[in-house]
Amino acid sequence: MIRLPMLLLSVILSSCSSLPFFSGAADEAVIYALGPREGFRSPVSADLKPACPALIFDGEGFAITARHRLTLRALFDENSAAEKKKLLVAGYAPPALPHDHARALSERRAQAVRQHLIELGLEPANVQTVGFGNDFSPTGPSSDVVVIYLQ
């Protein structure tokens, strides 16, 4: 009878090892969409440089505009050279929105940019996304933008 509670306790504790406060990893708080993040640094804890000008979105939109396409084409042409770099696409949303809605909107914006870069020909494994919503880092942009960081 004692075996069952011990077994349950060991299963519960082993599943908790992936939580940030059990693992001790500082950058576990940033969740990257669309796959693992090996080889990608966090824009919160790292000194990353933008790969191109920020893509500005209007209102609560997340559609790629003609101006976005020109910027992304230039980035693709530069990144499709011999040395392929990894890109981190970070989305942001206005501070007036509720946090859940802002996070979802920023993720949709980042994923729309990622999808367009993939359609241009970048390897999907080389483009990761993160949506910050309206939780800005002290050095991050204020709202309504997607910033593409070069890894």
N, C-alpha and C positions, 0 to 999 in steps of 0.2 A: 503494500500500500504506500509506502514511503517513496517508492521509485517513481510513481506517476507525478507527484508534486515536484520532485527534483528534476524530472525530465522536462516538465512544463517550464520551470524556472530557467533551465539551461537554454531552452529554445527561445524564450523571451529575451534573455540577456544577450544571446548571440545575435538576435535581430536588431538589438539596440546599438550594436557596434557601428552601424552606418550613420547614426545620428551625430551631428557636429560636436555636441558637448561630450560624447563618449570617445570620439575618434581623436580629438585634440587638433584637428587641422583648421588653420585660420581661414582658409578661403572656401570652406565647405558651405558658407552661407550664400554664395553666388551659384545659382542653378542655371546651367546652360541647356537650352532646348536642342532637340534633335541630335542626341547622341552623347558619347563620352567626351570629356574635356582634356584628355591627355594632349600635351603640347600647347595648350592654350592657357595664358595667364589671365588672372582676374583684372578687369579694368578698375576695380576698387582698390586693390592692394599693389598694383604694378604701375610703373611709370610708362604707360603706352602712348604712342603718338598716333593721331588720326592719319589714315591713309589717304583721305580726300576731304574736301569741305563737307560739313554736316548737311544732311538731306533734311530740308524743312518741310513739314506736313501742315496742312491747314485743318483747323478744327479737330474733329475726331476721325479724320480720314486716314486711310492706310494704303490707298492706291498709289502706284508708281506713276509719276507724271513725266512729261517729255523732258523737263529739266533734270529730273532724277536719272532718266535713261542716259542723257549725255554724260553726267558725272560718273555713272556706273560703267559706261562704255570706256571712258578714259581710264578708270581704275582697272578694268579688265585688261585693256591693252597693255597697261603698265605691269600688271601682275601675271600676265600670261607669258612673260619672258622666260628665259631658261631656268631661272631660280624661282620656283613657285613658293610663295609665302602663304602663311595662314592668316585668315582674317577673322576678326571678332566683330559682329554686327550688334551694336547696343542700341536698343530703343528706349525712348523717354516719352512721357505724356504730361499734359498740363497739371499743375498742382491743384486746380479747383475740382478735379474729378474725384469720385470715391476711389479709394486705394485699389480695390479689386478690379474695377473697370479700367483704371489707369494702367495697371499691370497687364491686363489682357490686351488693351490697345497697343501698348509699347511692344508686346510680344508679336502681335499681328504685323506691326510696322517692320520690325526686325526680320520676321520671316518672309514678308513680301520682298524686302531688299535681297535677302539670301536667295530666294527663288529666282529673282531676276538675274543675279550673278551666276547662278547655276545654269540658267537658260542661255546665258552668254557663253558658257563653256568652262567655268571654274569647276574644279573637283568638289563635290559635296562635302567630302571629308575635310577640306581645307577652309570651310566657312561655317562658323558656329554663331549662334544667336543668344542673346540674353535680353530680357525685358525688365527694365528697372521701374517702370511705372512713373510715379512721381516721388520716388525715394532717390534723391540725388546725392551723389558723393560731393564733397566740398569743391572738388575741381571739375565736376561734371557739368554738362549743359543744363539749362534750366527747364526747358520743355519743348514739346512738339518737334523733336528731331530724332534722326537716327545717325549715330556716329559709327563709322567703320574704323576699327583699330587694326593696325598692322602688327602682327605677332612677331 
